[in-house]
């Protein structure tokens, strides 16, 4: 088997494993309001959406060196949808989405 074919097969196996991990992660968040949808070409590309808006997205991976953040993004404007990506060689092990709190109005009665 040529090195190119072998490399392609290894990359496909890694991508398939990443997709399974991501599917598990997004399914575990199904009870939460934020959702994640991913595709895996040469890198993992995910769209995270929330009706409330997103304050931050944190996606971590376990490596031989310990836990590393694949994505650690914060958003001031509370967008309803964001796109994040990372190298498909890494498998996500946990996801955390912080949604924006609705604005609260305080009325002062005199």
C-alpha positions in Angstrom: 0.0 0.0 0.0 1.4 3.4 -1.0 2.2 6.0 1.7 -0.4 8.4 0.1 -3.2 5.8 0.3 -2.2 4.8 3.8 -2.1 8.5 4.9 -5.6 9.0 3.4 -7.0 6.0 5.2 -5.5 7.1 8.5 -7.0 10.6 8.1 -10.4 9.1 7.2 -10.3 6.9 10.3 -9.4 9.9 12.5 -12.2 12.0 10.9 -14.7 9.3 11.5 -13.7 8.9 15.1 -13.9 12.7 15.6 -17.4 12.8 14.1 -18.5 10.0 16.5 -17.1 12.0 19.4 -18.7 15.2 18.2 -22.0 13.5 17.7 -21.9 12.2 21.3 -21.0 15.7 22.6 -23.7 17.4 20.7 -26.3 14.8 21.7 -25.3 15.2 25.4 -26.1 18.9 25.0 -29.5 18.2 23.4 -31.3 19.0 26.7 -29.6 22.4 26.7 -30.7 25.3 24.5 -27.4 25.6 22.6 -26.8 23.1 19.7 -23.7 22.2 17.7 -23.6 20.9 14.1 -20.2 19.8 12.6 -18.6 18.7 9.4 -15.1 17.2 9.0 -13.2 17.8 5.8 -9.5 18.5 6.6 -10.5 20.2 9.8 -13.5 20.0 12.1 -15.9 22.9 11.4 -18.8 23.4 13.8 -21.7 25.8 13.9 -22.9 26.5 17.4 -26.3 28.1 17.7 -28.4 29.4 20.5 -31.7 31.4 20.5 -30.4 33.3 23.6 -27.1 34.1 22.0 -23.7 32.8 22.9 -21.3 34.4 25.4 -18.6 31.8 25.0 -17.7 28.4 23.5 -15.1 26.1 25.0 -14.2 22.7 23.4 -11.5 20.6 25.0 -9.5 17.5 24.1 -7.6 14.9 26.2 -4.0 14.5 24.9 -1.1 12.6 26.3 0.1 16.0 27.7 -3.2 16.6 29.5 -6.4 18.5 28.7 -6.0 21.2 26.0 -8.5 23.8 24.7 -9.2 23.2 21.0 -11.6 26.2 21.0 -11.8 28.9 23.7 -13.8 31.9 22.3 -15.7 34.6 24.0 -18.3 36.9 22.3 -19.4 40.3 23.6 -22.2 40.9 21.2 -24.0 37.6 22.0 -24.3 36.2 18.4 -27.0 33.6 17.8 -24.7 31.5 15.7 -20.9 31.1 15.6 -18.6 28.9 13.5 -15.6 27.3 15.2 -12.9 25.0 13.9 -9.9 22.9 14.8 -7.5 20.3 13.3 -9.3 17.0 12.8 -6.3 15.2 14.3 -7.8 16.1 17.7 -10.9 14.5 19.2 -13.1 16.7 21.3 -13.7 15.3 24.8 -15.9 18.0 26.3 -17.9 21.0 25.2 -19.2 24.0 27.2 -21.5 26.7 25.8 -22.3 29.8 27.9 -25.5 31.4 26.7 -26.3 35.1 27.2 -28.8 36.0 29.9 -31.8 37.9 28.9 -31.7 41.6 29.8 -33.4 42.4 33.0 -35.1 45.7 33.5 -35.3 47.2 36.9 -38.2 49.6 37.5 -37.8 52.1 40.2 -41.0 53.3 41.7 -41.0 56.6 43.6 
